[in-house]
């Protein structure tokens, strides 16, 4: 699928819910970028890097996707071919720079290259190499968020390292066939029959989605926001118990449900009623409950879904987690239905920040601390008032809370942080 020409056009596909949200939430030029940054095994082999990138592009149609606009309506278009020159890595020498100089240069270059991305022309990713010394080289993957989400970045990271090693050592490549962005769209289309659409509509119409005004101080987040991040870490001695025993002890299907339960409880202490809504960042990949065939697909499928639970502060953790589990299981199409119902009749509050001022984003286990990060710029729009990023790294549990200082006071964020951490420790003490 690689050629020496420019991108060759192919048939179009509709936008998936995550892409539709992005193109409708952000103003032009739709600036929302991601990066993967990690060290590479030395000595560096640029030809092996090139071959690994080419293999990834051939393997994953998400990396060959561009977008076309017709009378204000966007569609995605998977390209059959892409030129080798367009995806060649760029090598920068940073051996003489201090750490501060290197980070400044790296971040400025990253933003400059991201701002060259053109949705209609592509490609929508770039790879930079920074040689720091004879023993260290950093690899920086840059993406427009419309073609990748967190899980896609993890897939690219794992497969790139495997492929790079294989090409460098002339080893045989053995990878299972990849599921494609195109297959995902066909599967989603097949799931949207009339009966399913009726069930989705009834669920969200009857959900009585009302904004929780107790925590919203100003207008919705936008480009006038000023973001700030505070961080806290649960040490490995405590966090490892959650990793090893959390799901089994609380009979939970997902550790996400265990980790978000203390936040529901913390938020209950801030409001005057038992009905608590938290927006959940979900991967949007298991269209059918037991179908995980798209978990490693490269694309942007992540969705933001408001999930409402009734929280009794006197309940124990088993009861609270059980209630959270039940509520998640009731949502049609594993959360994709929220975006779909809005797209069909636009009769429910949308997007999620109009209902829930807080979003919870569980990112699993990261091989490097914040391996995947958003690339922010001076005009960066926030997409919610407060977002909890939670992930494990080296057995510790890391919590990063990003919030909009123009709408949310730091005293509130500090209370939520302190109560969330207190609740986590209390939950862990039950293990």
Secondary structure as UniProt FT lines:
FT   STRAND          2..3
FT   STRAND          12..14
FT   HELIX           17..25
FT   TURN            28..29
FT   STRAND          33..40
FT   HELIX           46..59
FT   HELIX           61..64
FT   STRAND          65..70
FT   TURN            71..72
FT   STRAND          73..78
FT   STRAND          81..83
FT   HELIX           85..87
FT   STRAND          90..93
FT   TURN            95..96
FT   HELIX           99..114
FT   TURN            115..116
FT   TURN            119..121
FT   STRAND          125..133
FT   TURN            134..135
FT   STRAND          136..144
FT   HELIX           145..147
FT   HELIX           150..168
FT   TURN            169..170
FT   HELIX           181..191
FT   HELIX           194..206
FT   TURN            213..215
FT   TURN            223..224
FT   STRAND          227..234
FT   HELIX           236..250
FT   HELIX           255..268
FT   TURN            269..270
FT   STRAND          275..282
FT   TURN            289..290
FT   TURN            293..296
FT   STRAND          303..310
FT   TURN            313..314
FT   HELIX           317..330
FT   HELIX           332..335
FT   HELIX           336..345
FT   HELIX           352..354
FT   STRAND          358..365
FT   TURN            369..370
FT   STRAND          372..375
FT   TURN            378..379
FT   STRAND          386..393
FT   TURN            394..395
FT   STRAND          396..404
FT   TURN            405..407
FT   HELIX           410..428
FT   TURN            429..430
//
